[in-house]
Amino acid sequence: MKSLPEPVKVTENLQFSMMKPQDAESMALLADDYTIWINSRGSMPYPYTYFDALDFIQQVQQDSRNRVMGLYEGNHIIGIFSLFPGTDVYRLTAEVGYWIGAPYRNKGIASLALKKWCEAAFADYGFIKLKASVFEGNIASSRVLEKCGFAREAVLQKDVFKNGKQLDEWRYALFNPEGKINQIT
């Protein structure tokens, strides 16, 4: 599967682009945030160090099917967005993920960026459905998804074990407004 085109412009000053090793320091400063970690899957370490960021960037660069990009304001990374396509009978569905650094929250940036991310995913890949998972209590992420047209389609009770607690997973979905089925390989 091809990568998203690069860069993807969100606004005049915001764009998605491939991450570079020189972004590691800024990325580590933003990602070393308990509120990001508590709402992320187990693969994200906390505390989050420069070397964690550098390893992540290198892993993304080595993946020939890369669908993980940095969100940049000017030349500064401010967040990460991902797209993970399903396989087999789920191949027309993909999961989106994202985080935004604390200094850039509550400014509408996440909603603007997620709308553009989803538009690109539908246009470039022809997915029928995009899904996102939110851990119980993550109201901010739920609001971002809802502003972008996602609807909560399921609550998976006590499906997540994070930081010593069992939590519900809120599953959201957004359907391709075109409704066309494209063959995805």
C-alpha positions as CSV (number, residue, x, y, z in Angstrom):
1,M,0.0,0.0,0.0
2,K,1.3,3.4,-0.9
3,S,2.1,6.1,1.6
4,L,0.0,9.2,2.0
5,P,1.3,12.0,-0.3
6,E,3.8,14.3,1.3
7,P,3.4,17.0,2.5
8,V,-0.4,17.2,3.1
9,K,-1.4,20.8,3.8
10,V,-3.9,21.4,6.5
11,T,-3.8,25.2,6.7
12,E,-1.4,27.8,5.5
13,N,0.8,27.1,8.5
14,L,-0.1,23.5,9.3
15,Q,0.9,20.4,7.4
16,F,1.6,16.7,7.7
17,S,5.0,15.6,6.7
18,M,7.5,12.8,7.3
19,M,9.3,13.0,10.5
20,K,13.1,13.6,10.5
21,P,15.7,12.6,13.2
22,Q,16.2,16.3,13.9
23,D,12.6,16.3,15.2
24,A,13.4,13.9,18.0
25,E,14.2,16.5,20.7
26,S,11.0,18.5,20.1
27,M,8.9,15.4,19.8
28,A,10.3,14.0,23.1
29,L,9.5,17.2,24.9
30,L,5.9,17.1,23.7
31,A,5.3,13.3,24.1
32,D,6.8,13.2,27.6
33,D,3.3,14.0,28.9
34,Y,1.3,11.9,31.2
35,T,-2.0,12.9,29.6
36,I,-0.8,11.5,26.2
37,W,0.6,8.3,27.8
38,I,-2.5,7.5,29.8
39,N,-4.6,7.6,26.7
40,S,-2.2,5.7,24.4
41,R,-1.6,2.1,23.8
42,G,1.1,0.2,25.7
43,S,3.8,0.6,23.1
44,M,4.2,4.3,24.0
45,P,6.7,4.6,26.8
46,Y,6.5,7.0,29.8
47,P,8.6,8.9,30.5
48,Y,9.2,9.6,26.9
49,T,12.9,10.3,26.1
50,Y,14.8,11.7,23.1
51,F,15.9,8.1,22.3
52,D,12.3,6.9,22.3
53,A,11.5,9.6,19.8
54,L,14.5,8.8,17.7
55,D,13.7,5.1,17.7
56,F,10.1,5.8,16.7
57,I,11.1,8.1,13.9
58,Q,13.6,5.6,12.6
59,Q,11.0,2.8,12.7
60,V,8.5,4.9,10.8
61,Q,11.2,5.8,8.2
62,Q,12.0,2.1,7.6
63,D,8.4,1.0,7.1
64,S,7.9,1.0,3.4
65,R,4.1,1.1,4.0
66,N,4.5,4.2,6.2
67,R,1.2,5.9,7.2
68,V,2.5,7.7,10.3
69,M,3.3,11.4,9.9
70,G,4.2,14.4,12.0
71,L,1.9,17.4,12.2
72,Y,3.9,20.5,11.8
73,E,3.3,24.1,12.6
74,G,5.8,25.8,10.3
75,N,8.9,23.7,10.8
76,H,8.0,22.5,14.3
77,I,6.5,19.2,15.0
78,I,3.4,19.5,17.2
79,G,1.8,16.0,17.0
80,I,1.6,12.7,15.4
81,F,-1.1,11.1,13.2
82,S,-1.4,7.5,12.1
83,L,-3.4,5.3,9.8
84,F,-3.4,1.5,10.2
85,P,-5.2,-0.3,7.4
86,G,-7.1,-3.5,8.3
87,T,-6.3,-6.8,6.5
88,D,-8.3,-9.6,5.0
89,V,-12.0,-9.0,5.4
90,Y,-11.2,-5.7,7.2
91,R,-9.2,-4.3,4.3
92,L,-11.7,-1.5,3.5
93,T,-11.4,-0.2,7.1
94,A,-8.5,1.6,8.8
95,E,-7.8,2.8,12.3
96,V,-6.7,6.4,12.9
97,G,-4.7,7.6,15.8
98,Y,-3.3,10.9,16.9
99,W,-1.9,13.0,19.6
100,I,-1.2,16.8,19.9
101,G,1.3,18.4,22.3
102,A,-0.2,20.3,25.2
103,P,0.8,23.8,24.0
104,Y,-1.3,23.2,20.9
105,R,-4.5,21.9,22.4
106,N,-7.8,23.7,22.8
107,K,-7.1,25.7,19.7
108,G,-9.1,23.6,17.2
109,I,-5.9,22.3,15.6
110,A,-6.6,18.6,16.4
111,S,-10.1,18.8,14.7
112,L,-8.7,20.7,11.6
113,A,-5.9,18.2,11.3
114,L,-8.0,15.1,11.8
115,K,-10.6,16.2,9.2
116,K,-7.8,16.6,6.6
117,W,-6.2,13.3,7.7
118,C,-9.5,11.5,7.1
119,E,-10.1,13.2,3.8
120,A,-6.7,12.1,2.6
121,A,-7.3,8.6,3.9
122,F,-10.6,8.3,2.0
123,A,-9.3,10.0,-1.2
124,D,-6.0,8.2,-1.4
125,Y,-7.0,4.7,-0.3
126,G,-10.7,4.5,-0.9
127,F,-11.5,3.1,2.6
128,I,-15.2,2.7,3.4
129,K,-14.7,3.2,7.1
130,L,-12.3,4.8,9.5
131,K,-12.4,3.8,13.1
132,A,-10.8,5.2,16.3
133,S,-10.6,3.9,19.8
134,V,-10.8,6.1,22.9
135,F,-10.2,5.0,26.5
136,E,-13.0,5.7,28.9
137,G,-12.7,9.2,30.3
138,N,-10.8,10.8,27.4
139,I,-13.5,13.4,26.7
140,A,-11.2,15.7,24.8
141,S,-10.4,13.0,22.1
142,S,-14.1,12.0,22.0
143,R,-15.0,15.6,21.2
144,V,-12.4,15.9,18.5
145,L,-13.7,12.8,16.8
146,E,-17.3,13.9,17.1
147,K,-16.4,17.4,15.6
148,C,-15.0,15.5,12.6
149,G,-18.1,13.5,12.0
150,F,-17.2,10.3,13.9
151,A,-20.0,8.6,15.8
152,R,-19.6,6.3,18.8
153,E,-20.7,2.9,17.5
154,A,-19.7,0.7,20.5
155,V,-18.6,0.6,24.1
156,L,-16.4,-2.4,24.8
157,Q,-16.8,-2.8,28.5
158,K,-13.6,-3.3,30.5
159,D,-11.7,-4.0,27.3
160,V,-8.6,-2.0,28.2
161,F,-6.1,-2.5,31.1
162,K,-4.0,0.6,31.6
163,N,-2.1,1.9,34.5
164,G,-3.5,-0.7,36.8
165,K,-7.1,-0.1,35.9
166,Q,-9.7,-1.8,33.7
167,L,-11.4,0.8,31.4
168,D,-14.1,0.7,28.8
169,E,-13.0,1.3,25.2
170,W,-15.2,3.7,23.2
171,R,-15.2,2.8,19.5
172,Y,-15.9,5.5,17.0
173,A,-16.5,5.3,13.2
174,L,-16.6,7.6,10.2
175,F,-17.9,6.4,6.9
176,N,-16.6,7.5,3.5
177,P,-19.0,10.2,2.3
178,E,-18.4,9.0,-1.3
179,G,-19.5,5.5,-0.3
180,K,-17.5,4.0,-3.2
181,I,-15.6,0.7,-2.9
182,N,-12.2,0.9,-4.3
183,Q,-10.0,-2.1,-4.6
184,I,-7.2,-1.9,-2.0
185,T,-4.3,-4.2,-2.2
